[in-house]
Amino acid sequence: MKTTAAVIDFGTSKIVTAIADTGTFSRFDIRGTGTVPYAGYQDGEWIEPIELKNRIKDSITAAEYEAHVNIKEIFVSVPADRLHVKLADAEIDVSSEDGKLSEQDMDLVEDACADLLEKTSQVIIHRSPAWFSVDGGKKTMTPLKNMNLKRAGMIRGLTSFITVDAAYVKEMRELFASLNIEVRGFVSSAMSDALMYIDPTERDKTQAFVDVGYLNTEFSVVEGDALVFHKVLPVGGGLITADIAENLGLSMESAEKIKREFSFSYDDLADKLPQYDAFEDGLRYSFDYVTVANAMDQTCVELIDGLSQAIEEAGTALASKAVIYLTGGGIAGMKGASNWLAEQLDYEVKTVRGQSSKLSGYGFTSVLSELDSVFGAIEQKTQTEQSLPGRLVSGMKSFLRKDHGPAETEEPAGSDEAGEDKN
């Protein structure tokens, strides 16, 4: 018996709906997708709110047509600038009289962390542990390991809470209700990206994930199974395109073409600089490498400055030898982008891209990771508690339980009745 679920992802330039089934040889198999351009969002607001419903409907309709199914439920992504990360650190006594540590103790630590949060109007959509420490020992994500023969007195933990503006939750529920679709949960692309594309052993060392979109850039730091830092920068690949268009007197279409052909890693000492051509109104315009580089320099500098500031603000949360994972349709596909960022930021940079039979490319990284989160939770829901390993491979265990922190709590992705069962 297969389960069908749908996810809708809001980027800064496009809306993507994906409908998938639980997979036979992989976590999920995509049945249908719908990608439509739209004006996007900026500073917490939709740029063209009146057109939003129509663009959502177009995206869903396209996915339904390809999948040959009408969806009644959907998981909704949260735009980067509507997302907030809150951290809490708590310590409790081990609950059992014999001092044997259990999964319940780990849950109780997270509950204690939730009790420390200030009450707000925001909605908690996800909570996850960054680390645990038993009796002041080493920080770890697997405190139960090697504890069978030992007594424990105290367990301490750091928990991350991802919250969303209550107004966004209300807006989305009402909007999708008008389309006769129920919102089953809200998904953080930043969280999903980190869990899908960064190996668990690497996450324990703390790593960074950078998604450069069309209008903004999302910078996140992950530790264990948790986001411990999150910031949105008001600069993206579309602004680089706009710089090229304005400074070279070209259309946005021609400027985007030149941007995609440009290489950050070009050797300035080469005998012959490359030329970049644009064709408009039957005329050919040619620009050399230095001219194009100068045209896009301002936004590139703003991006580097913004990321450098974010790294500084993250402080010790980001290890000095951490890797920065780069994705997004803004610059990740440009030649030499990862090497350029590595040189500018003094960190190792690796690019990651979404890859599936129906969706492929840097611009589809998030929707694929969101599907992975949802189906990972569905997969875990079908298992018995006894069969669960000490550390769930997807890090999405908290999707299975209902949190009751001080903030208003939203039923997270993967909670009861996560999808529609199909025979």
C-alpha positions, 0 to 999 in steps of 0.5 A: 500500500502506497502513500501519496503526499504533495508539497508546495515550495515557494521560492523567490521567483517560482512556485513548485508543486510536487506530488509523490508516492512512497517509493519501491527502491527509494524514499519516494517516487515523484508522480507529477510536478508543476513549476510556475514563475511568480513575483516572489516575496521580499521583506516578509511580504508577497510582491504581488499578493493579488496574483498569488492564489492564481499562481498557486492554483496553476502550479497545483493544476499542472502537478495534478494533471501530470500525476493524474490525481486530485490532491486534497491535502498538501504540505506547505513550505515556509518562505525564508524570511517568515522563518525563525530559529530559537534555541534553548538549553536545559538539564534534567535528572534522569527519570529512572530510579536505577539511573538507566538513560532512555528515549523518554529522558531525551524527550523530557530534555526537549520538553524542558527546553520548550518550557524556557521559550518565551510565549509568542504568537509564533507557531512552532512547526519543528523542534529537534536536538542539536546535542545531548550531554550526560553528567557533563560528558561529551556532547553527542547525538547518541547519548544512549550508546554505551550507556547500558552498563552505566548509571546516569544522574543528569542529562543536558541538551540543546534544542532548536525550535523552528517557528513561523509567523502565525499570520502566515499559517492563517493566511495559507490555511485560508488560501488553500481552503478556498481551493478545497485543499487542507494544509497538513503541515508546514515544512522548513526548506532550510531544515530539510536541505541540511538533513537531506544533503549533509551527512549526519556525521558531518552535521555533528561538527556543525556545517553551513548551508547557503541557498542563493535564490533569485531575490535573497540568500538563506544562510543556515548553520546546522548542528546535529539534527538542528538548525542553530543559526539562520539569517536571510540576506536581501541579495540574490542571483536576480540582482546580479542579472539586474546589475548586468542589464542596467550597466550594459544596457541589456534586457533581463533575458540577455543579461541572465544568459550572460550571467549563466555563461560567466565563469568566476574561475577564469584566469585573468592572466590568460592570453585572450579574455572571453567575449560574451554576446547578446542579440537584441533587436537584430543587433549583436552586442559583445562584451569582454570578461572584465566589462561583465565582471565590473558590471556585476561587481556591486552585487557580488561584493554585497553577497560576500559582505552579507555572508561574511557578516552572517558567519561572524554573527554565527560565531562559535556555532560554525566550526572553523573547518566547517564546509559551506554547502551551496545551492539555489538557482541564483549562482550555484550553477555558474562556473567557478561559483564554489571556488570563488566563494571559498576564496572570498570566505576562507571556507571549503565550499561544495555545491549540492543540487536536486536530482530526480527523474522529474526535477533536476537542478540547483533550483529544485534542491528545496522541494526535493528535500521537503519531499524527503522530510515528509516521506521520511516522517511517513516512513517512521510513522509506520515503524514501531517504537521498538524498531526505531534506532537510537538516532533516526537517520533522517533526523525528523523524529520530532515530526512524529510528535505534537510539541506543546511549547510556550508558543502556539504549536502547529502540527508538523509535517509527518504527524498523524495521517500525514498522507493519503493512503492508496491501494 
